[in-house]
Amino acid sequence: MTAEQTTRTAHTPGPWILRTRTVKAQDGDYEMSEVLAPNPEAGMKGVCYAGAHFSVVSGIDSTPDARLIAAAPTLLAALEDALPLLQFATYWTDKAGDYGARARYAAAVKQAEAAIAAARGEDA
């Protein structure tokens, strides 16, 4: 992630990790997934929590969601890095007269820009 990208993001910087542990409760033991981020003052801090104990309430296993959330900073950085390449490809497919490919690249650019804006809490 570049310095410019870091200054424009309000989220806890990555990489985030996923840690699964057993939580003891009155009605049994549950697996809990924690998404953790480095915290210079305290070693690690929780970003969010998910796991089997939430399934009791919702009926949905949220561990796959926790894996996706843990990957979010890396995914955002990868998309930010890929966006200029998509824009470049859009330009050159247009110059080459491949308008079908240009339309697909242009759509991908719009999707990428919208996803990046959403991750930053901005309007697309």
KOLVOGU-831325 format. One line per 4 residues: their letters; for each residue x, y, z of N, C-alpha, C. Coordinates in Angstrom, 1 decimal. Each point is the difference from the previous one (the first is absolute). Layout:
<atoms>
a	X Y Z X Y Z X Y Z  ...
</atoms>
This chain:
<atoms>
mtae	0.9 -1.2 0.0 -0.9 1.2 0.0 0.9 1.2 0.0  -0.3 1.0 -0.8 0.8 1.2 -0.1 -0.4 0.9 1.1  0.9 1.0 0.3 -0.3 1.0 1.0 -1.3 0.8 -0.3  -0.2 0.3 -1.3 -1.3 0.7 -0.3 -1.2 -0.9 0.3
qttr	0.0 -1.3 -0.3 -1.1 -0.9 0.4 -0.2 0.0 1.5  1.1 -0.1 0.7 -0.1 -0.1 1.5 -0.7 1.3 0.6  0.3 1.2 -0.6 -0.6 1.2 0.6 -1.4 0.1 -0.4  -0.5 -0.7 -1.0 -1.4 0.1 -0.5 -0.9 -1.0 0.7
taht	0.6 -0.9 0.7 -0.8 -1.1 0.6 -0.2 0.2 1.5  -1.3 -0.2 0.4 -0.3 0.2 1.4 0.0 -1.3 0.8  0.1 -1.1 -0.7 0.0 -1.3 0.7 1.3 -0.3 0.6  0.0 -1.0 0.9 1.2 -0.5 0.7 0.9 -0.6 -1.1
pgpw	1.2 0.4 -0.1 0.9 -0.5 -1.0 0.2 -1.5 0.1  0.1 -0.7 -1.1 0.3 -1.4 0.0 1.5 -0.3 0.0  0.4 -1.2 -0.1 -0.9 -1.1 -0.2 -0.7 -0.4 1.3  -1.2 -0.6 -0.2 -0.8 -0.5 1.1 0.2 -1.5 0.0
ilrt	-0.1 -0.6 1.1 0.1 -1.5 0.1 -1.3 -0.5 0.6  -0.2 -1.3 -0.3 -1.2 -0.7 0.6 0.5 -1.0 1.0  -0.5 0.1 1.2 0.3 -0.9 1.1 -1.3 -0.7 0.5  0.0 -1.3 0.0 -1.1 -0.7 0.5 0.3 -0.6 1.4
rtvk	-0.9 0.1 0.9 0.2 -0.5 1.3 -1.3 -0.5 0.6  0.1 -0.9 1.0 -1.1 -0.5 0.7 -0.4 0.9 1.2  -1.3 0.3 0.0 -0.6 0.8 1.1 -0.8 -0.8 0.9  0.2 0.0 1.3 -0.8 -0.8 0.9 -1.2 0.9 0.4
aqdg	-1.2 -0.7 -0.1 -1.3 0.7 0.4 -0.8 -1.0 0.9  -1.0 0.5 0.6 -0.8 -0.8 0.9 -0.7 -1.2 -0.8  -0.4 0.3 -1.2 -0.7 -1.1 -0.8 1.0 -0.7 -0.9  1.3 0.1 0.2 0.9 -0.8 -0.8 1.2 0.8 -0.5
dyem	0.9 -0.6 -0.7 1.1 0.6 -0.6 -0.3 0.4 -1.5  0.5 1.2 -0.4 -0.3 0.5 -1.3 1.3 0.4 -0.7  0.1 -0.2 -1.3 1.2 0.5 -0.7 -0.3 1.5 -0.3  1.0 0.9 0.2 -0.2 1.4 -0.4 1.2 0.4 -0.8
sevl	-0.3 0.7 -1.1 1.0 0.5 -0.9 0.2 1.5 0.3  1.2 0.4 0.2 0.3 1.4 0.3 0.8 0.5 -1.2  -0.3 1.2 -0.5 0.8 0.6 -1.0 0.8 1.0 0.8  1.4 -0.1 -0.1 0.9 0.8 0.8 0.9 0.8 -0.9
apnp	0.3 1.2 0.5 0.9 0.9 -0.7 1.2 0.4 0.9  1.2 0.2 -0.5 1.1 0.5 0.8 -0.4 1.3 0.7  0.3 0.1 1.3 -0.2 1.2 0.7 1.3 0.4 0.7  0.6 1.0 -0.4 1.3 0.4 0.6 0.1 0.1 1.5
eagm	-1.1 0.4 0.6 -0.1 0.2 1.4 -0.3 -1.3 0.8  -0.7 -0.9 -0.7 -0.4 -1.2 0.8 0.3 -1.3 -0.7  0.8 -0.1 -1.0 0.3 -1.2 -0.7 -1.0 -0.3 -1.1  -1.2 -0.5 0.4 -1.1 -0.2 -1.0 -1.2 0.5 0.6
kgvc	-1.0 0.4 -0.9 -1.3 0.4 0.5 -1.0 -0.6 -0.9  -1.2 -0.2 0.6 -1.1 -0.6 -0.8 -0.6 1.0 -0.9  -0.2 -0.4 -1.3 -0.7 0.8 -1.0 -1.5 -0.4 0.0  -0.2 -1.3 0.0 -1.4 -0.5 0.1 0.0 -1.4 0.5
yaga	-1.1 -0.5 0.3 -0.1 -1.3 0.6 -1.2 -0.8 -0.8  0.3 -1.3 -0.2 -1.0 -0.8 -0.6 0.2 -1.4 0.4  -0.9 -0.9 -0.2 0.2 -1.4 0.3 -1.3 -0.7 0.3  0.2 -1.2 0.5 -1.1 -1.0 0.2 -0.9 0.6 1.1
hfsv	0.5 0.7 1.0 -1.0 0.5 1.0 -1.0 1.0 -0.6  0.4 0.7 -1.1 -1.0 0.8 -0.6 -1.0 -0.8 -0.8  0.4 -1.2 -0.4 -0.9 -0.9 -0.7 -1.2 -0.3 0.8  0.2 -0.1 1.3 -1.1 -0.4 0.9 -1.2 1.0 -0.2
vsgi	0.4 1.3 0.0 -1.0 1.1 -0.2 -0.5 0.1 -1.4  0.9 0.0 -1.0 -0.4 0.3 -1.3 -0.3 -1.3 -0.9  0.6 -1.1 0.4 -0.2 -1.2 -0.8 1.0 -0.1 -1.2  0.9 1.0 0.0 1.0 0.1 -1.1 1.4 -0.1 0.5
dstp	0.8 -0.9 -0.6 1.4 0.0 0.4 0.7 1.2 -0.6  0.5 0.9 0.9 0.7 1.2 -0.5 1.5 -0.1 -0.2  0.5 -1.2 0.2 1.5 -0.1 -0.1 0.4 0.3 -1.5  -0.7 -0.4 -1.0 0.4 0.4 -1.4 0.0 1.5 -0.1
darl	-0.9 0.7 0.6 -0.1 1.4 0.0 1.3 0.6 0.7  0.4 -0.6 1.1 1.1 0.5 0.7 1.3 -0.2 -0.9  0.1 -1.1 -0.7 1.2 -0.1 -1.0 0.0 1.1 -1.0  -1.2 0.3 -0.6 -0.1 1.1 -1.0 0.4 1.3 0.7
iaaa	-0.5 0.3 1.1 0.3 1.2 0.7 1.5 0.1 0.3  0.6 -1.0 0.4 1.4 0.0 0.3 0.8 0.3 -1.2  -0.5 -0.4 -1.2 0.7 0.3 -1.2 -0.2 1.4 -0.6  -1.0 0.7 0.6 -0.4 1.3 -0.6 1.1 1.0 -0.3
ptll	0.9 0.2 1.0 1.1 1.0 -0.3 0.9 -0.4 -1.2  0.3 -1.3 -0.1 0.8 -0.5 -1.1 -0.8 0.1 -1.3  -1.3 -0.3 0.0 -0.8 0.1 -1.2 -0.1 1.4 -0.4  -0.2 1.0 0.9 -0.1 1.4 -0.4 1.3 0.4 -0.6
aale	1.1 -0.3 0.6 1.3 0.4 -0.5 0.2 -0.6 -1.4  -0.3 -1.2 -0.2 0.1 -0.7 -1.3 -0.8 0.7 -1.1  -1.3 0.4 0.4 -0.9 0.7 -1.0 0.6 1.4 -0.3  0.5 0.7 1.0 0.5 1.3 -0.2 1.2 -0.1 -1.0
dalp	0.8 -1.1 0.2 1.2 -0.2 -0.9 -0.5 -0.4 -1.4  -1.0 -0.7 -0.1 -0.5 -0.5 -1.3 -0.8 1.1 -0.8  -0.6 0.9 0.6 -0.8 1.0 -0.6 0.7 0.7 -1.2  1.3 0.5 0.2 0.6 0.7 -1.1 0.3 -0.9 -1.2
llqf	0.2 -1.3 0.3 0.2 -1.0 -1.1 -1.3 -0.1 -0.8  -1.1 -0.1 0.7 -1.3 -0.1 -0.7 -0.3 1.3 -0.8  0.3 1.1 0.6 -0.1 1.3 -0.8 0.9 0.0 -1.2  1.2 -0.5 0.1 0.9 0.0 -1.1 -0.5 -1.0 -1.1
atyw	-0.5 -1.1 0.4 -0.6 -1.0 -0.9 -1.2 0.6 -0.7  -0.8 0.7 0.7 -1.2 0.6 -0.6 0.5 1.0 -1.1  0.9 0.8 0.3 0.6 1.0 -1.0 0.5 -0.7 -1.3  0.8 -1.1 0.2 0.7 -0.6 -1.1 -1.0 -0.9 -0.8
tdka	-1.0 -0.6 0.6 -0.9 -0.8 -0.8 -0.9 0.9 -0.8  -0.2 1.2 0.5 -0.8 1.0 -0.8 0.9 0.5 -1.2  1.2 0.3 0.2 0.9 0.4 -1.1 0.2 -1.1 -1.0  -0.1 -1.3 0.4 0.2 -1.1 -0.9 -1.3 -0.3 -0.7
gdyg	-1.1 0.6 0.4 -1.3 -0.2 -0.7 -0.7 -1.3 0.6  0.4 -0.5 1.1 -0.6 -1.2 0.5 -1.1 0.5 1.0  -1.1 0.4 -0.5 -1.0 0.7 0.8 -0.7 -0.9 1.0  -0.1 -1.3 -0.3 -0.6 -1.0 0.9 0.9 -0.1 1.2
arar	1.3 -0.1 -0.2 0.9 -0.1 1.2 0.0 1.3 0.7  0.0 1.1 -0.7 0.0 1.3 0.7 -1.2 0.2 0.9  -1.2 -0.5 -0.4 -1.2 0.1 0.8 0.2 -0.9 1.3  0.6 -1.2 -0.2 0.2 -0.8 1.2 1.0 0.6 1.0
yaaa	1.1 0.6 -0.6 0.9 0.7 0.9 -0.6 1.2 0.7  -0.7 0.8 -0.8 -0.7 1.2 0.6 -0.9 -0.4 1.1  -0.8 -1.1 -0.2 -0.9 -0.5 1.1 0.8 -0.4 1.2  1.1 -0.7 -0.2 0.9 -0.4 1.1 0.6 1.2 0.7
vkqa	0.3 1.1 -0.7 0.5 1.2 0.6 -1.0 0.6 0.9  -1.3 0.1 -0.5 -1.1 0.6 0.8 -0.2 -0.9 1.3  0.0 -1.3 -0.2 -0.2 -0.9 1.2 1.1 0.2 1.0  1.3 0.1 -0.5 1.1 0.2 0.9 -0.1 1.3 0.7
eaai	-0.3 1.1 -0.7 -0.1 1.3 0.6 -1.1 0.0 1.1  -1.1 -0.6 -0.3 -1.1 0.0 0.9 0.4 -0.8 1.3  0.6 -1.1 -0.2 0.4 -0.9 1.1 1.1 0.8 0.9  0.9 0.6 -0.6 1.0 0.8 0.7 -0.6 1.1 0.8
aaar	-0.9 0.8 -0.7 -0.8 1.1 0.7 -0.8 -0.6 1.2  -0.6 -1.1 -0.2 -0.8 -0.6 1.1 0.9 -0.4 1.2  1.1 -0.5 -0.3 0.9 -0.5 1.1 0.6 1.3 0.7  0.1 1.1 -0.7 0.5 1.2 0.7 -1.1 0.8 0.6
geda	-1.2 -0.4 -0.2 -1.2 0.8 0.5 -0.2 1.3 -0.8  0.3 -0.1 -1.3 -0.2 1.2 -0.9 -1.1 -0.3 -0.9  -0.5 1.0 -0.7 -1.0 -0.1 -1.1 0.8 -0.5 -1.2  -0.6 -0.9 -0.8 0.6 -0.5 -1.2 0.1 1.0 -1.1
</atoms>
